[in-house]
């Protein structure tokens, strides 16, 4: 199975995760696009023997180990702004782990 076939169904979840990490959909989408461009340039980055979901999130997370939240300018709802502030108060690694487990339904072992 090709990498594209394995990643395509994961794109909505990768975008959601990237938006939560980056603080805006535009910035999150740019990170997902960078992931896809990196895979086009070097397919060997993707371990085809691993779980495709875990591998795609591992690569995306590894692309920015210290990303800063860019603000929640796009978030219109009160709860979205509050969530953005709370996520922004977390360290980048803690935010990544929290989102992987709480939002993306990874086990603790997968998130590690």
C-alpha positions in Angstrom: 0.0 0.0 0.0 1.4 3.4 -0.9 2.2 6.1 1.6 -0.4 8.4 0.0 -3.1 5.7 0.4 -2.2 5.3 4.1 -2.1 9.0 4.9 -5.1 10.3 2.9 -7.7 9.1 5.4 -5.7 10.6 8.3 -5.5 14.1 6.8 -8.6 15.5 8.7 -7.2 14.2 12.0 -3.7 15.5 11.2 -5.2 18.9 10.4 -7.2 19.0 13.6 -4.2 18.0 15.7 -2.0 20.6 13.9 -4.6 23.3 14.4 -4.7 22.6 18.1 -0.9 22.6 18.4 -0.4 25.7 16.3 -3.3 27.8 17.4 -4.8 28.5 14.0 -6.0 26.5 11.0 -3.7 28.3 8.6 -0.6 27.5 10.6 -1.7 24.0 11.2 -2.4 23.4 7.6 1.0 24.8 6.7 2.6 22.2 9.0 0.6 19.4 7.5 1.6 20.6 4.0 5.2 20.6 5.1 4.8 17.0 6.3 3.4 16.0 2.9 6.1 17.8 1.0 8.8 16.2 3.1 7.3 12.7 2.4 7.2 13.5 -1.4 10.9 14.5 -1.2 12.0 11.5 0.9 9.5 8.6 1.3 12.0 6.8 3.5 10.9 9.1 6.4 7.7 7.1 6.7 8.1 3.7 8.3 5.8 1.5 6.2 6.1 -1.3 8.8 4.6 0.8 11.6 1.0 1.7 12.3 0.2 4.4 9.6 -1.7 6.5 12.1 1.1 6.5 14.7 3.7 7.0 12.1 2.0 10.0 10.5 1.4 11.7 13.9 5.0 10.9 14.9 6.4 12.6 11.9 4.1 15.6 12.2 4.9 16.0 15.9 8.6 15.6 15.2 8.5 18.4 12.7 8.1 21.0 15.4 9.1 19.9 18.9 8.8 23.4 20.3 6.0 25.1 18.3 4.5 28.1 20.0 0.8 28.6 19.9 0.1 31.5 17.5 -3.0 32.7 19.1 -6.6 31.9 18.6 -7.6 34.7 16.2 -9.7 32.4 14.2 -11.6 31.0 17.2 -14.9 32.7 17.4 -16.6 30.8 20.2 -15.8 31.6 23.9 -15.0 28.0 24.7 -12.5 27.9 21.8 -10.7 31.0 23.0 -10.6 29.6 26.6 -9.3 26.2 25.3 -6.6 28.1 23.3 -5.5 30.0 26.4 -5.3 26.8 28.4 -3.4 24.9 25.7 -1.1 27.9 25.3 -0.2 27.8 29.0 1.1 24.2 28.6 4.7 23.5 27.6 4.9 22.3 23.9 5.7 18.7 24.7 2.9 18.5 27.4 0.5 20.0 24.9 1.5 17.5 22.2 1.1 14.5 24.6 -2.3 15.9 25.9 -3.7 16.3 22.5 -2.6 12.9 21.3 -4.2 11.1 24.2 -7.2 13.3 24.9 -8.2 14.3 21.4 -6.7 11.8 19.0 -7.3 8.8 21.2 -3.7 7.5 21.3 -2.8 5.2 24.1 -0.1 6.5 26.5 2.4 4.1 24.8 1.5 5.4 21.4 1.8 9.0 22.5 5.2 8.3 24.0 
